[in-house]
Amino acid sequence: MTHCLIREIIFLKNYIYISDSGHHRILETDWTGKIQRCFGSGSPRLCDGVVEKAQFNDPQGLGNSKK
């Protein structure tokens, strides 16, 4: 069994965003919990980039900016 350390969850209109610190990524799920997208490669680094290449190091929180 893989354990997941969740630091923060944000609920938005159509999705739930989860800070998965144990796997160095941010998850976007639907309301049933099915993963729609995964932000970050899973490697513990800090690197800006497109969804698949971005890297986080133990993400602790999330923010929401309305435009």
C-alpha positions as CSV (number, residue, x, y, z in Angstrom):
1,M,0.0,0.0,0.0
2,T,1.3,3.5,-0.9
3,H,0.8,6.1,1.7
4,C,-0.1,9.7,0.8
5,L,0.7,12.7,3.0
6,I,-2.0,15.3,2.2
7,R,-1.2,18.9,3.4
8,E,-4.1,20.8,1.9
9,I,-7.3,20.4,-0.2
10,I,-9.1,23.1,-2.2
11,F,-12.6,22.6,-3.5
12,L,-13.5,24.4,-6.7
13,K,-16.6,24.3,-8.9
14,N,-15.8,21.1,-10.8
15,Y,-12.6,19.8,-9.2
16,I,-10.8,19.1,-6.0
17,Y,-7.1,20.0,-5.8
18,I,-4.9,18.0,-3.3
19,S,-1.4,18.9,-2.2
20,D,0.2,15.4,-2.2
21,S,3.3,16.2,-0.2
22,G,4.4,12.6,0.1
23,H,4.7,12.2,-3.6
24,H,5.8,15.8,-4.5
25,R,2.8,16.6,-6.7
26,I,-0.6,18.3,-6.9
27,L,-3.6,16.2,-7.8
28,E,-6.7,17.4,-9.6
29,T,-9.6,15.0,-9.0
30,D,-13.3,15.0,-9.9
31,W,-15.9,14.9,-7.1
32,T,-15.7,11.1,-7.1
33,G,-12.0,11.1,-6.3
34,K,-10.9,10.0,-9.8
35,I,-7.6,11.7,-10.7
36,Q,-8.0,13.9,-13.7
37,R,-4.6,15.5,-13.9
38,C,-1.3,15.2,-11.9
39,F,0.9,18.3,-11.6
40,G,4.5,17.5,-11.0
41,S,6.8,14.6,-11.9
42,G,6.9,13.1,-8.5
43,S,10.6,13.9,-8.1
44,P,11.4,16.1,-5.1
45,R,12.8,19.2,-6.9
46,L,11.6,22.8,-7.6
47,C,11.2,23.4,-11.3
48,D,8.7,25.5,-13.3
49,G,7.3,23.9,-16.4
50,V,4.4,22.4,-18.2
51,V,2.1,20.1,-16.2
52,E,4.1,16.9,-16.9
53,K,7.6,18.5,-16.3
54,A,6.9,20.8,-13.3
55,Q,8.5,19.6,-10.1
56,F,7.6,20.3,-6.4
57,N,9.4,19.6,-3.2
58,D,7.0,18.6,-0.5
59,P,4.2,21.0,-1.5
60,Q,2.6,22.4,1.7
61,G,-0.3,24.5,0.5
62,L,-2.4,25.6,-2.4
63,G,-3.8,29.0,-3.6
64,N,-6.7,30.0,-5.8
65,S,-6.7,33.1,-7.9
66,K,-9.9,34.2,-9.7
67,K,-9.4,36.2,-12.9
